[in-house]
């Protein structure tokens, strides 16, 4: 903690005003809606030992998730009531999207775990396999903080840039399956979402590798049976930031993209098979003995040590969820969290240790497409808050590793006094890796 304390002390005497710092964040494009996404003027420091620990654990969990996906696909995506996909909470519309062959094997070229680090032990609580946000923001913040006068040289501090690696990976998937070297790429999402500033950052990373990339709202796309187009320009490859939940909710707005995808006329990364992995039911499968039987003992140990036990709350029996689970939740309220299987942004999450008894009992009774997950220990650190003249705020860091093809590719760090989601006010800071003993 020494380096963090030194930084916090130095902020108070540095001439850079809080207003100037927040303006620099805005200028760097690190904006969520109309607010600066970073309000704390300090990086998150982790040691090389911690980074190596994440590297090892992420590799093991990725292997388990790959086997889990194989189990789900082998059991069928036809929507049978007893199929593994249905028991894990994948809805009929999402299953229909998952059936077409995307043209490549990986179900999630880009992904992100959500995790908390406590006393050096990572605990992984969710997987964002859909279209993980934050890479562009993280790299922009790293660049911004590397020029901060408080980062005195020389110092053994490094970061893991992820955005350029991500766009190169997207391009490489295309190149592995097509002879044309330069596809026409569109980053697709509804353009009125608050993360649009990050789309601009990712667009710049595509341009830095010599690849044009347009930003496209799905309502602006057209499909004539042979080509997907945007403003008359052919689109070969879609970098999807559009959520499956948005597609299911607004199918007509996404009609052209879906028709081109089903016809095999456009490559979409990540593909729509992410719904097999993105739902929180996946973490229940990670604790299922049927999965463990297919894994080496070393991998099952990784799961048991770094993934809190998770069970499905549904009207029918589900993977790894005992019949007495609801009673356990009532008896041990402070030890559990209930989450919607398909929720995102923290919506619908109920923390047993933060709600009254009546609220908790109602959550337990009325949760039918949810998971219950054991509480994990969450650490806290002090960060200087530019909104209050750099006064120190006690916040919980969520350390979220990015994955590219299942390998560690950097970190997102969110700071919050509650749920770690930017949609409910969390802030983001860059992650710097320092030598052991200097943190």
C-alpha positions as CSV (number, residue, x, y, z in Angstrom):
1,X,0.0,0.0,0.0
2,X,3.0,2.3,0.3
3,X,3.0,3.5,-3.3
4,X,-0.8,4.3,-3.1
5,X,-0.3,6.2,0.1
6,X,2.5,8.2,-1.4
7,X,0.4,9.1,-4.4
8,X,-2.6,10.1,-2.2
9,X,-0.3,12.4,-0.2
10,X,1.3,13.9,-3.3
11,X,-2.1,14.8,-4.9
12,X,-2.8,17.3,-2.1
13,X,0.3,19.4,-3.0
14,X,0.3,19.0,-6.7
15,X,-0.8,22.2,-8.6
16,X,-3.1,20.4,-11.0
17,X,-6.6,21.4,-9.8
18,X,-9.5,19.0,-9.6
19,X,-11.3,20.9,-12.3
20,X,-8.3,20.6,-14.6
21,X,-8.0,16.9,-14.0
22,X,-11.7,16.3,-14.7
23,X,-11.4,18.4,-17.9
24,X,-8.4,16.2,-19.0
25,X,-10.6,13.1,-18.5
26,X,-13.3,14.6,-20.7
27,X,-10.7,15.6,-23.3
28,X,-9.4,12.0,-23.4
29,X,-12.9,10.8,-24.3
30,X,-13.4,8.9,-21.1
31,X,-17.0,9.9,-20.8
32,X,-20.1,7.9,-19.9
33,X,-23.1,9.8,-21.2
34,X,-22.3,13.4,-20.2
35,X,-20.2,12.7,-17.1
36,X,-16.4,12.0,-16.8
37,X,-16.1,8.3,-16.1
38,X,-12.9,8.8,-14.0
39,X,-13.2,11.0,-11.0
40,X,-10.5,9.6,-8.8
41,X,-7.0,10.8,-9.5
42,X,-5.0,7.7,-8.8
43,X,-4.4,4.5,-10.6
44,X,-5.1,1.1,-9.2
45,X,-1.8,-0.6,-8.4
46,X,-1.3,-4.3,-8.5
47,X,1.9,-6.3,-8.2
48,X,3.5,-8.6,-10.7
49,X,2.6,-11.5,-8.4
50,X,-1.1,-10.6,-8.5
51,X,-1.0,-10.2,-12.3
52,X,0.6,-13.6,-12.7
53,X,-2.0,-15.1,-10.4
54,X,-4.8,-13.6,-12.6
55,X,-3.0,-15.0,-15.7
56,X,-3.0,-18.5,-14.2
57,X,-6.6,-18.4,-12.9
58,X,-8.0,-16.9,-16.1
59,X,-6.4,-19.6,-18.1
60,X,-7.9,-22.4,-15.9
61,X,-11.3,-20.9,-15.9
62,X,-11.3,-20.4,-19.6
63,X,-10.6,-24.1,-20.1
64,X,-13.5,-25.0,-17.8
65,X,-15.8,-22.6,-19.7
66,X,-14.8,-24.0,-23.0
67,X,-15.8,-27.5,-21.8
68,X,-19.0,-26.1,-20.4
69,X,-19.9,-24.6,-23.8
70,X,-19.2,-28.0,-25.4
71,X,-21.5,-29.6,-23.0
72,X,-24.3,-27.1,-23.7
73,X,-23.9,-27.4,-27.5
74,X,-23.7,-31.2,-27.4
75,X,-27.0,-31.3,-25.4
76,X,-28.6,-29.3,-28.2
77,X,-29.8,-25.8,-28.9
78,X,-33.3,-26.9,-29.9
79,X,-35.0,-25.4,-26.8
80,X,-36.2,-28.7,-25.3
81,X,-37.5,-28.0,-21.7
82,X,-35.0,-30.4,-20.2
83,X,-32.0,-29.3,-22.2
84,X,-28.9,-27.9,-20.5
85,X,-29.2,-24.6,-22.2
86,X,-32.8,-24.1,-21.1
87,X,-32.0,-25.2,-17.5
88,X,-29.2,-22.7,-17.4
89,X,-31.7,-20.0,-18.3
90,X,-31.1,-19.3,-22.0
91,X,-34.4,-18.1,-23.4
92,X,-36.0,-19.2,-26.7
93,X,-35.2,-16.1,-28.6
94,X,-31.5,-16.2,-27.5
95,X,-31.3,-19.9,-28.4
96,X,-32.7,-19.1,-31.9
97,X,-29.9,-16.5,-32.3
98,X,-27.3,-19.0,-31.1
99,X,-28.2,-21.7,-33.6
100,X,-26.7,-20.3,-36.9
101,X,-23.0,-21.2,-37.5
102,X,-21.1,-17.9,-37.0
103,X,-18.3,-19.1,-39.3
104,X,-15.6,-19.5,-36.6
105,X,-15.2,-21.6,-33.5
106,X,-14.8,-19.2,-30.6
107,X,-18.0,-18.3,-28.7
108,X,-16.4,-15.2,-27.2
109,X,-13.3,-13.8,-28.9
110,X,-13.5,-10.9,-26.5
111,X,-14.7,-11.3,-22.9
112,X,-14.3,-9.9,-19.4
113,X,-14.5,-11.4,-16.0
114,X,-15.8,-9.4,-13.1
115,X,-13.8,-10.1,-9.9
116,X,-12.9,-8.8,-6.5
117,X,-9.4,-9.0,-5.0
118,X,-9.2,-9.6,-1.3
119,X,-5.9,-10.3,0.6
120,X,-4.3,-11.3,-2.7
121,X,-7.1,-13.8,-3.6
122,X,-9.2,-13.1,-6.7
123,X,-12.8,-14.1,-6.6
124,X,-14.6,-14.2,-10.0
125,X,-18.3,-13.5,-9.8
126,X,-19.5,-13.0,-13.4
127,X,-18.4,-13.4,-17.0
128,X,-19.2,-10.8,-19.6
129,X,-19.0,-12.8,-22.8
130,X,-21.4,-10.5,-24.8
131,X,-19.5,-7.5,-26.0
132,X,-17.3,-6.3,-23.1
133,X,-17.1,-2.6,-22.6
134,X,-14.2,-0.8,-21.1
135,X,-11.1,-1.6,-23.2
136,X,-11.1,1.8,-25.0
137,X,-11.7,3.6,-21.7
138,X,-9.0,1.7,-19.9
139,X,-6.3,2.4,-22.5
140,X,-7.2,6.0,-22.7
141,X,-6.9,6.4,-19.0
142,X,-3.6,4.6,-18.9
143,X,-2.2,7.0,-21.5
144,X,-3.6,10.0,-19.5
145,X,-2.1,8.8,-16.2
146,X,1.2,8.0,-17.7
147,X,1.6,11.8,-18.4
148,X,0.5,12.7,-14.8
149,X,3.4,14.6,-13.1
150,X,2.8,12.4,-10.0
151,X,4.0,9.4,-12.0
152,X,7.7,10.2,-11.4
153,X,10.3,8.5,-13.4
154,X,12.1,6.2,-13.3
155,X,9.7,3.7,-11.8
156,X,9.0,0.1,-12.7
157,X,5.4,0.6,-13.6
158,X,3.7,-1.1,-16.6
159,X,0.2,-1.5,-18.0
160,X,-1.5,-4.0,-20.3
161,X,-3.0,-2.2,-23.2
162,X,-6.0,-4.2,-24.4
163,X,-8.0,-2.1,-27.0
164,X,-5.5,-2.4,-29.9
165,X,-5.0,-6.1,-29.1
166,X,-8.8,-6.5,-29.3
167,X,-9.1,-4.8,-32.7
168,X,-6.2,-6.9,-34.0
169,X,-7.9,-10.0,-32.7
170,X,-11.2,-9.1,-34.4
171,X,-9.3,-8.5,-37.7
172,X,-7.3,-11.8,-37.3
173,X,-10.5,-13.9,-37.0
174,X,-11.6,-12.4,-40.3
175,X,-8.2,-13.1,-41.9
176,X,-8.2,-16.7,-40.8
177,X,-11.4,-17.4,-42.7
178,X,-11.3,-15.0,-45.7
179,X,-8.8,-14.3,-48.4
180,X,-9.8,-10.6,-48.6
181,X,-7.2,-8.7,-46.5
182,X,-9.3,-5.6,-45.7
183,X,-12.9,-6.1,-44.7
184,X,-15.3,-3.3,-44.4
185,X,-16.0,-3.1,-40.6
186,X,-18.8,-1.6,-38.7
187,X,-19.0,-1.2,-34.9
188,X,-22.7,-1.8,-34.4
189,X,-24.9,-0.7,-31.4
190,X,-27.7,1.8,-30.8
191,X,-25.9,5.1,-31.0
192,X,-27.9,6.7,-28.2
193,X,-26.3,4.6,-25.5
194,X,-24.1,6.3,-22.9
195,X,-21.1,4.3,-23.9
196,X,-21.0,5.9,-27.4
197,X,-17.8,7.9,-26.5
198,X,-15.9,4.6,-26.1
199,X,-17.1,3.5,-29.6
200,X,-15.1,6.5,-30.9
201,X,-12.1,5.4,-29.0
202,X,-12.3,1.9,-30.4
203,X,-12.8,3.3,-33.9
204,X,-9.5,5.1,-33.5
205,X,-7.8,1.9,-32.6
206,X,-9.1,0.2,-35.8
207,X,-7.7,3.2,-37.7
208,X,-4.3,2.9,-36.1
209,X,-3.9,-0.6,-37.5
210,X,-4.8,0.7,-40.9
211,X,-8.4,-0.5,-40.9
212,X,-11.5,1.7,-41.5
213,X,-14.4,1.2,-39.1
214,X,-17.7,3.0,-39.3
215,X,-20.1,3.4,-36.3
216,X,-23.5,2.1,-37.3
217,X,-26.8,2.0,-35.5
218,X,-28.6,-1.3,-36.4
219,X,-31.5,0.8,-37.7
220,X,-29.2,2.3,-40.3
221,X,-28.3,-1.1,-41.9
222,X,-29.9,-2.7,-45.0
223,X,-29.8,-6.2,-46.4
224,X,-30.8,-7.1,-49.9
225,X,-30.3,-10.8,-49.6
226,X,-26.6,-10.7,-50.6
227,X,-25.0,-7.8,-48.9
228,X,-25.3,-6.0,-45.6
229,X,-24.8,-2.2,-46.2
230,X,-24.6,1.0,-44.3
231,X,-25.3,4.2,-46.2
232,X,-24.6,2.2,-49.4
233,X,-21.3,0.8,-48.2
234,X,-20.9,-2.9,-48.0
235,X,-20.3,-4.3,-44.5
236,X,-18.3,-7.5,-44.2
237,X,-17.5,-7.6,-40.5
238,X,-19.5,-6.4,-37.5
239,X,-17.7,-5.6,-34.3
240,X,-20.8,-6.2,-32.1
241,X,-21.4,-4.0,-29.1
242,X,-25.1,-4.6,-29.5
243,X,-26.4,-6.8,-26.6
244,X,-28.4,-9.9,-27.3
245,X,-31.0,-8.6,-24.8
246,X,-31.4,-5.5,-27.1
247,X,-31.8,-7.7,-30.2
248,X,-34.5,-9.8,-28.4
249,X,-36.3,-6.7,-27.2
250,X,-36.1,-4.8,-30.5
251,X,-35.9,-7.4,-33.3
252,X,-37.4,-5.2,-36.0
253,X,-34.7,-2.5,-35.4
254,X,-32.1,-5.3,-35.9
255,X,-33.8,-7.1,-38.7
256,X,-31.2,-6.4,-41.4
257,X,-28.3,-7.5,-39.3
258,X,-30.1,-10.7,-38.2
259,X,-31.0,-11.6,-41.7
260,X,-27.5,-11.1,-43.0
261,X,-26.1,-13.1,-40.1
262,X,-28.5,-16.0,-40.6
263,X,-27.7,-16.0,-44.3
264,X,-24.0,-16.2,-43.6
265,X,-23.4,-12.9,-45.4
266,X,-21.6,-11.1,-42.6
267,X,-19.2,-12.1,-39.9
268,X,-20.2,-10.9,-36.4
269,X,-17.7,-10.7,-33.5
270,X,-18.6,-11.7,-30.9
271,X,-21.1,-14.0,-32.4
272,X,-24.7,-14.4,-31.1
273,X,-23.6,-17.7,-29.4
274,X,-22.4,-15.6,-26.5
275,X,-25.8,-16.1,-24.9
276,X,-24.7,-19.6,-24.1
277,X,-22.0,-18.2,-21.8
278,X,-23.1,-14.7,-20.8
279,X,-26.0,-15.7,-18.6
280,X,-25.2,-16.0,-14.9
281,X,-26.4,-19.6,-15.0
282,X,-23.0,-20.5,-16.4
283,X,-21.5,-20.1,-12.9
284,X,-23.9,-22.7,-11.6
285,X,-22.6,-25.1,-14.2
286,X,-19.1,-24.4,-13.2
287,X,-19.9,-26.0,-9.8
288,X,-21.7,-29.0,-11.3
289,X,-20.1,-32.4,-10.7
290,X,-21.0,-33.4,-14.3
291,X,-18.6,-30.7,-15.5
292,X,-16.0,-31.5,-12.9
293,X,-15.9,-35.1,-14.2
294,X,-14.7,-33.7,-17.6
295,X,-11.9,-31.5,-16.1
296,X,-8.5,-32.2,-14.6
297,X,-8.4,-32.0,-10.8
298,X,-6.2,-28.8,-11.0
299,X,-9.0,-27.0,-12.9
300,X,-11.7,-28.0,-10.4
301,X,-9.5,-26.7,-7.6
302,X,-9.3,-23.4,-9.4
303,X,-13.1,-23.2,-9.7
304,X,-13.6,-24.1,-6.0
305,X,-11.0,-21.6,-4.8
306,X,-11.9,-18.6,-7.0
307,X,-15.6,-18.9,-8.0
308,X,-18.2,-18.5,-5.3
309,X,-20.8,-21.3,-5.2
310,X,-23.7,-20.4,-7.5
311,X,-27.1,-22.0,-7.9
312,X,-30.1,-21.4,-10.1
313,X,-33.4,-20.2,-8.6
314,X,-36.1,-21.5,-11.0
315,X,-39.5,-23.3,-11.0
316,X,-37.9,-26.5,-12.2
317,X,-34.8,-28.3,-11.0
318,X,-31.7,-26.8,-12.4
319,X,-28.0,-27.5,-12.6
320,X,-26.2,-27.6,-9.2
321,X,-29.2,-26.1,-7.3
322,X,-30.4,-28.2,-4.4
323,X,-34.1,-28.3,-3.5
324,X,-33.4,-26.7,-0.1
325,X,-31.5,-23.7,-1.6
326,X,-34.4,-21.2,-0.9
327,X,-34.5,-22.2,2.7
328,X,-30.7,-21.8,2.9
329,X,-31.0,-18.3,1.5
330,X,-33.6,-17.4,4.2
331,X,-31.4,-18.9,7.0
332,X,-28.2,-17.2,5.8
333,X,-29.4,-13.9,4.4
334,X,-26.2,-12.0,4.9
335,X,-24.1,-14.6,3.0
336,X,-25.9,-14.4,-0.3
337,X,-26.7,-12.2,-3.3
338,X,-29.5,-12.8,-5.8
339,X,-29.1,-11.8,-9.4
340,X,-31.3,-12.0,-12.5
341,X,-29.8,-14.6,-14.9
342,X,-30.0,-12.1,-17.8
343,X,-29.5,-8.9,-16.0
344,X,-26.7,-6.4,-16.6
345,X,-25.6,-3.1,-15.2
346,X,-26.6,-4.2,-11.7
347,X,-30.3,-4.1,-12.4
348,X,-32.4,-6.4,-10.2
349,X,-29.4,-7.4,-8.0
350,X,-30.4,-7.9,-4.3
351,X,-27.6,-8.0,-1.7
352,X,-28.7,-9.9,1.4
353,X,-26.4,-8.0,3.7
354,X,-27.7,-4.6,2.5
355,X,-31.5,-5.1,2.6
356,X,-34.2,-5.6,5.2
357,X,-35.8,-8.9,6.0
358,X,-39.0,-8.2,4.2
359,X,-37.2,-7.3,1.0
360,X,-35.0,-10.3,1.2
361,X,-37.9,-12.7,1.8
362,X,-39.7,-11.3,-1.2
363,X,-36.6,-11.6,-3.4
364,X,-36.2,-15.3,-2.4
365,X,-39.9,-16.1,-3.0
366,X,-40.2,-14.3,-6.4
367,X,-36.9,-15.2,-8.0
368,X,-37.6,-17.7,-10.8
369,X,-35.1,-16.7,-13.4
370,X,-32.3,-15.8,-11.1
371,X,-29.1,-17.2,-9.5
372,X,-28.1,-17.2,-5.9
373,X,-24.4,-16.7,-5.3
374,X,-22.4,-16.8,-2.1
375,X,-21.1,-13.5,-0.9
376,X,-17.4,-12.8,-1.5
377,X,-15.1,-10.7,0.6
378,X,-14.5,-7.3,-0.9
379,X,-11.4,-5.1,-0.2
380,X,-11.3,-1.4,-0.1
381,X,-8.8,1.4,-0.7
382,X,-8.5,5.1,-0.4
383,X,-8.6,7.2,-3.6
384,X,-8.5,11.1,-4.0
385,X,-11.9,12.3,-5.3
386,X,-11.7,15.2,-7.7
387,X,-15.3,16.0,-7.1
388,X,-14.5,17.0,-3.5
389,X,-11.1,18.7,-3.8
390,X,-9.1,15.4,-3.7
391,X,-10.5,14.4,-0.3
392,X,-9.9,10.7,0.2
393,X,-12.8,8.4,-0.4
394,X,-13.1,4.8,0.8
395,X,-14.2,2.7,-2.1
396,X,-14.3,-0.9,-3.3
397,X,-12.2,-1.7,-6.4
398,X,-13.6,-4.3,-8.8
399,X,-10.6,-5.7,-10.8
400,X,-12.0,-7.1,-14.0
401,X,-9.6,-8.9,-16.3
402,X,-10.1,-8.7,-20.1
403,X,-9.8,-11.9,-22.2
404,X,-8.8,-12.2,-25.8
405,X,-9.2,-15.8,-27.1
406,X,-9.3,-16.9,-23.4
407,X,-6.0,-15.3,-22.5
408,X,-5.4,-12.4,-20.0
409,X,-5.3,-9.1,-22.0
410,X,-5.5,-6.3,-19.5
411,X,-7.7,-5.0,-16.7
412,X,-10.6,-2.8,-16.1
413,X,-10.9,-1.3,-12.6
414,X,-14.1,0.1,-11.3
415,X,-14.4,2.0,-8.0
416,X,-17.7,2.1,-6.1
417,X,-19.2,2.2,-2.6
418,X,-22.0,-0.3,-3.8
419,X,-22.5,-2.2,-7.0
420,X,-19.5,-2.1,-9.4
421,X,-21.4,-0.9,-12.5
422,X,-20.9,2.4,-14.3
423,X,-24.6,2.6,-15.0
424,X,-25.2,3.1,-11.2
425,X,-22.3,5.6,-10.7
426,X,-19.1,3.6,-10.5
427,X,-15.9,5.3,-11.6
428,X,-13.1,3.8,-13.6
429,X,-9.3,4.1,-13.1
430,X,-6.4,2.6,-15.0
431,X,-4.5,-0.4,-13.6
432,X,-0.7,-0.2,-13.3
433,X,1.4,-3.2,-12.5
434,X,4.3,-2.6,-10.1
435,X,7.2,-4.6,-8.8
436,X,6.5,-6.8,-5.7
437,X,7.1,-4.9,-2.5
438,X,6.5,-1.4,-4.0
439,X,2.8,-1.4,-3.9
